[in-house]
Amino acid sequence: MTGTTPCVASDGDVPCAGHAHPGAPVPLCLRHLLLAAEWVADDYGRLDALPAPCALCGSRLGVRYPSGWLCAVCEWRVGETVSGELPPPRVDVVYYLRFRDRIKIGTTANPRGRFSSLPHDEVLAFERGDRALEQRRHAQFARQRIPRTEWFERSDALDAHIASVSEGVADPWALLARWRSEAIALRG
């Protein structure tokens, strides 16, 4: 439904005969709002799926500009090669793995490599941190710890902690990719 306020746009020298769309931030009819939206998207980019995963962080989400694509996560220009001169950045994480009814709390800078040798059903969460944070988590949940291991019995407190660490994170691997891309960006 259109409003009663006239559209302020014109087609050349001819004023638009339409009425402003209800709720529009400026008095434009729907056709002129869509034209403006297209113009903004062309000038400022459109969020879209990348044609291939980002070479730097692996994200599938990108921003498409007339001049090309940028990764929406790390802003790497799609098509540029990753320099082999610099080693990948080290990003230490405390990880939470579930295997049956137990949780492993460990730390690594190479989760995929580390997990290949660990039995697990699910990667629950990553928390950015090193051995010091891992030791704090082991102390925090010491009552649930299975002696002489890094495995813990599930508890309401441990489940709540994992839920808070993973809150708003649909995929822990995407979070790790973002941390790595941030570390690369900080190199300059």
C-alpha positions as CSV (number, residue, x, y, z in Angstrom):
1,M,0.0,0.0,0.0
2,T,1.3,3.5,-0.8
3,G,0.9,6.6,1.3
4,T,-0.5,9.9,0.4
5,T,2.8,11.8,0.5
6,P,4.0,12.3,-3.1
7,C,7.3,10.8,-4.2
8,V,10.0,13.4,-4.4
9,A,11.9,11.8,-7.2
10,S,11.6,12.5,-10.9
11,D,12.2,10.7,-14.1
12,G,14.3,13.2,-16.0
13,D,12.3,16.5,-16.0
14,V,9.0,14.7,-15.2
15,P,8.1,14.5,-11.4
16,C,7.2,11.0,-10.3
17,A,3.5,10.5,-10.1
18,G,3.8,7.8,-7.3
19,H,3.3,8.2,-3.6
20,A,6.0,7.7,-0.9
21,H,6.2,4.1,0.4
22,P,5.1,3.8,4.0
23,G,8.0,3.8,6.4
24,A,10.6,4.9,3.9
25,P,13.3,7.1,5.4
26,V,12.9,9.6,2.5
27,P,9.6,10.2,0.6
28,L,10.2,7.8,-2.4
29,C,7.9,5.4,-4.1
30,L,8.8,1.7,-4.1
31,R,10.2,1.9,-7.6
32,H,12.6,4.7,-6.7
33,L,13.5,3.1,-3.4
34,L,14.5,-0.1,-5.3
35,L,16.5,2.0,-7.8
36,A,18.3,3.7,-4.9
37,A,19.0,0.4,-3.2
38,E,20.5,-1.0,-6.5
39,W,22.7,2.1,-6.8
40,V,23.9,1.7,-3.2
41,A,24.6,-2.0,-3.6
42,D,26.6,-1.3,-6.8
43,D,28.6,1.4,-5.1
44,Y,29.1,-0.1,-1.6
45,G,28.9,-3.8,-2.4
46,R,26.4,-6.6,-1.8
47,L,26.7,-9.4,0.7
48,D,26.6,-12.7,-1.1
49,A,28.1,-16.2,-1.2
50,L,31.7,-16.3,-2.6
51,P,32.2,-18.2,-5.8
52,A,34.8,-20.3,-3.9
53,P,36.0,-20.4,-0.2
54,C,38.3,-17.5,0.8
55,A,41.9,-18.6,0.2
56,L,43.0,-17.0,3.5
57,C,40.3,-17.9,6.1
58,G,38.0,-20.3,4.3
59,S,34.8,-18.2,4.7
60,R,32.1,-18.6,2.1
61,L,30.6,-15.2,2.7
62,G,31.7,-12.2,0.6
63,V,31.0,-8.7,-0.5
64,R,30.6,-8.3,-4.3
65,Y,31.7,-5.0,-5.8
66,P,31.7,-4.1,-9.5
67,S,35.5,-4.3,-9.2
68,G,35.5,-7.8,-7.6
69,W,34.9,-9.7,-4.5
70,L,36.2,-9.3,-0.9
71,C,35.8,-11.9,1.9
72,A,33.3,-10.6,4.4
73,V,35.2,-12.1,7.3
74,C,38.9,-11.1,6.6
75,E,38.5,-8.7,3.7
76,W,40.9,-10.7,1.5
77,R,40.5,-9.9,-2.2
78,V,39.2,-13.0,-3.9
79,G,41.7,-14.1,-6.5
80,E,44.8,-12.8,-4.8
81,T,47.2,-15.5,-3.7
82,V,48.2,-15.9,-0.1
83,S,51.9,-15.1,0.3
84,G,54.0,-18.1,1.1
85,E,56.7,-15.9,2.6
86,L,55.1,-15.6,6.0
87,P,54.3,-18.6,8.2
88,P,50.6,-18.9,9.2
89,P,49.9,-17.0,12.4
90,R,49.8,-18.9,15.6
91,V,46.5,-18.7,17.3
92,D,46.2,-20.8,20.5
93,V,42.8,-22.0,21.5
94,V,41.3,-23.9,24.4
95,Y,39.0,-26.4,22.8
96,Y,36.0,-28.3,24.2
97,L,35.3,-31.7,22.6
98,R,32.5,-34.1,23.4
99,F,33.0,-37.9,23.2
100,R,29.9,-39.8,24.3
101,D,29.1,-38.3,27.7
102,R,32.5,-36.7,28.4
103,I,34.1,-33.4,27.6
104,K,37.8,-32.9,26.8
105,I,39.3,-29.5,27.6
106,G,42.6,-29.0,25.9
107,T,44.7,-26.5,24.1
108,T,46.4,-26.4,20.6
109,A,47.4,-24.0,17.8
110,N,46.5,-26.7,15.3
111,P,43.0,-28.1,16.1
112,R,42.5,-30.2,12.9
113,G,45.9,-31.9,13.4
114,R,45.2,-32.4,17.1
115,F,41.7,-33.7,16.7
116,S,42.8,-36.3,14.2
117,S,44.3,-38.3,17.0
118,L,41.5,-37.8,19.5
119,P,38.3,-39.7,19.7
120,H,35.4,-37.3,19.6
121,D,31.8,-36.9,18.5
122,E,31.6,-33.2,18.3
123,V,33.6,-30.0,18.5
124,L,31.6,-27.9,21.0
125,A,33.6,-24.7,21.3
126,F,36.8,-22.8,20.9
127,E,38.0,-20.2,23.4
128,R,41.0,-18.1,22.5
129,G,43.7,-18.8,25.0
130,D,46.9,-20.8,25.7
131,R,48.0,-23.3,28.4
132,A,47.4,-20.7,31.2
133,L,43.7,-20.5,30.3
134,E,43.5,-24.2,29.9
135,Q,44.9,-24.7,33.4
136,R,42.4,-22.2,34.8
137,R,39.6,-24.2,33.1
138,H,41.0,-27.5,34.5
139,A,41.0,-25.9,38.0
140,Q,37.5,-24.4,37.5
141,F,36.0,-27.8,36.7
142,A,38.4,-29.9,38.9
143,R,35.4,-31.7,40.6
144,Q,34.3,-33.1,37.2
145,R,37.8,-34.1,36.1
146,I,38.6,-37.8,35.4
147,P,41.8,-38.3,37.3
148,R,45.1,-38.0,35.4
149,T,43.3,-37.0,32.2
150,E,42.0,-33.8,30.4
151,W,38.6,-35.4,30.2
152,F,35.7,-34.2,32.4
153,E,32.3,-35.6,33.4
154,R,29.5,-33.4,32.1
155,S,27.9,-31.1,34.7
156,D,25.5,-28.2,34.7
157,A,28.3,-25.8,35.4
158,L,30.5,-27.2,32.6
159,D,27.6,-27.2,30.1
160,A,26.7,-23.6,31.1
161,H,30.4,-22.5,30.6
162,I,30.5,-24.1,27.1
163,A,27.2,-22.5,26.2
164,S,28.5,-19.1,27.3
165,V,31.7,-19.6,25.3
166,S,29.9,-20.7,22.2
167,E,27.0,-18.1,22.5
168,G,26.3,-16.5,19.1
169,V,28.7,-18.9,17.4
170,A,27.0,-21.2,14.9
171,D,30.3,-22.8,13.8
172,P,33.4,-22.9,16.0
173,W,35.6,-23.4,12.9
174,A,34.4,-20.1,11.5
175,L,35.4,-18.3,14.7
176,L,38.8,-19.8,14.5
177,A,39.1,-18.7,10.9
178,R,38.2,-15.1,12.0
179,W,40.8,-15.1,14.7
180,R,43.5,-16.3,12.2
181,S,42.5,-13.7,9.7
182,E,42.6,-11.0,12.4
183,A,46.1,-12.2,13.3
184,I,47.2,-11.9,9.7
185,A,45.7,-8.4,9.4
186,L,47.6,-7.3,12.6
187,R,50.9,-8.3,10.8
188,G,50.3,-5.3,8.5
